[in-house]
Amino acid sequence: MKYYDAIIIGAGQAGTPLAKKLAEAGKKTAIIEKRLVGGTCINDGCTPTKAMIASARAVYQARKATELGVEVGTIKIDFKKIKQRKDDIVEQFRASSEKGINNTKGLRLIFGTAKFSAEKELTIALNDGGEEKVTADLIFINTGAKTAIPDIEGLDEIDYLTSTTILDLETVPEHLVVIGGNYIGLEFGQMFNRFGSKITILEKSSGILAKEDQDISSALTEILTDEKIEIITAVKIDKISQDKKQLHLSIQSDKTKKNITASHVLIAAGRIPQTADLGLENCGVKLDDKGHVIVNEKLETNIKGIYALGDVKGGPAFTHIAYNDYTIVYLNLIEGTKYSIHDRPIPYCMFTDPQLGRIGISEKEAKEKKLNYKVAVLPMSNVARGIETNETLGLMKAVVDADTKEILGAAILASEGGEIMSVLQMAMEGGITYDRIRYCVFAHPTYTESLNNLFMKLDK
């Protein structure tokens, strides 16, 4: 049995920086990774998808160039080159992360699958064979999440894609059916549509982006539909089958039955925590009914000294939240602060084109909470910078407190929507009210400048 001061299970975007900082603070530390350093973000999520989305946007911009008086001729894509560029970026990021671990004094990287054998003991099935047992006073679970596979008849008998395996495709799908009309499914759907695939998106709710406000959902639906993406909502999938050449889906929507023939199916209907194989029953750590590790506001489980960070603990499943989990745990344990996850901002951005940047509460949530609120909406077709750059799709929307004039939340469906949202997030963090932004001096001509016009809508 090898003893460490701290052990981290999972080298993701919370686990890796935490391991390095603990080791630098003088703690004998080990980090265990069963697959690839970098976690979902670097290997299967943010990094590869945003690299490929950049290529897809270049295709779209080339097709739109004639609207700006630019003739580009025949547009062709080299999908192998697109994939290679993506792979090279992933390898660069992963290698840098792994190098950082290996160069940190007092930190050991172990490749293997960890399982609790007692409260503070782990048995590691090493990737290169054999087994090792380790123990520590502090253990951090950072095992992330994986694709949830829905219960659909015939699904286990076909070669379906997930958000991980779709990144390994060598050719563009002829007809890709995406099961799930939320953030992951919409990004992949639009991207492959721009590469030349026929896309059908199946969503069980009455509209895509079911958690967002109806006007945001409707606006993005119109944008995607205009790009010839088929969106079918209120869907129940009865059965999926496969012959030698194609996949066949039997669905129902609005009491109408329909058969769809496709070349590929992508499962993007949610994610589940990777806790099933951790042996948590051997250490007493409690899970919720969906398998997430239950933590308190300081990210500690019900067992003292065992913490959970990132997607495995539930809540907002974003890289930046996992990274913030690391900072909270490190600062509290090593520097004696008292940070918590209570009331922290939850910004996020969906990288469709246009982007959807979100911060704070939606209009739907404000209504549910029975707040005294007002809403400002500005179509991007009325934004000078958007008109000048030919980026007029989408809208800016903000929810404000009618009494205090505080900004409660914003949804920016626009070119560079994430950047515009971040300006409003900083205003919210600093307590800057909407009336001050209404008359604030921004550089002209920028997208942010149009926040003047957005809050001008509240003058009446």
Secondary structure, DSSP 8 states (H G I E B T S, - for coil): -EEEEEEEE--STTHHHHHHHHHHTT--EEEEESS-TTHHHHHTSHHHHHHHHHHHHHHHHHHHGGGGT----S----HHHHHHHHHHHHHHHHHHHHHHHHTSTTEEEEEEEEEEEETTEEEEEETTSSEEEEEEEEEEE---EEE-----BTGGGS--B-TTGGGG-SS--SEEEEE--SHHHHHHHHHHHHHT-EEEEE-SSSSSSTTS-HHHHHHHHHHHHHTT-EEE-SEEEEEEEE-SS-EEEEEEETTEEEEEEESEEEE-S-EEES-TTS-GGGTT--B-TTS-B---TTSB-SSTTEEE-GGGG-S---HHHHHHHHHHHHHHHHS-----STT----EEE-SSSEEEEEE--HHHHHHTT--EEEEEEEGGG-HHHHHHT---SEEEEEEETTT--EEEEEEEETTHHHHHHHHHHHHHTT--HHHHHT----TT-SGGGHHHHHHTT--
